[in-house]
């Protein structure tokens, strides 16, 4: 497969700086060698954005911090994701904080619309990222990106790149949730997303939840995008993230999730976000991201 690696060194969406170094950390952890060993081509690898560091940008509205530079960067990313998809390449987006998913989803959604394909999203995250400026306690856009992609929130985000929502919330499946703000919880329920929390995993068992996820996508959509926030994984295995929360997926569960999604043969794009090398220990979170990408793109043990 031809893979376009799109690096998004952008950390405007969250409070803690450092995820702008995520793409370099993933690169250093051996992404290219991993993909090449799996027989993939990685001729295109670049950053679609030209940005000043956060320190030199205006924060702007405290209810939607750094809105302007985020919208600009996400528009640039959307163009490249759409181009990759249309040339039969796999767009692999490396964050950066989760706000970049606004651009990835805008690009893939636009391509799917033209193709008349129904798009679904597997959102792998400890958090809902479904706030609006009204419900957000922080004004950080990385906590609003999924809500806005589903059509909720300020017009600058909802209409980014293309007018209206990018994905039908009924086609969105969450896994790994363990911290959701009250306001966003109501909105997620109203929108009708499917959510598997860590408690669901504890009650039903991980492999049963996996089966449900595969059935969900087979019965709802034609194309799947994976949005993978490294904070879904327990900080014991992935300490280098902006908001570490105990009680997450373990190493093997995360790898198995990617293997199963690979076997579905419907995943046409993916992003791995919130790797923060400043908070990491010996680059292990970035190394784990490389392992996850490998499993998603065909690595089998036996
Ligand atoms: Mn997130």
Boltz pocket constraint, residues with backbone or C-beta under 6 A from the ligand:
constraints:
  - pocket:
      binder: B
      contacts: [[A, 98], [A, 125], [A, 127], [A, 129], [A, 142], [A, 229]]
      max_distance: 6.0
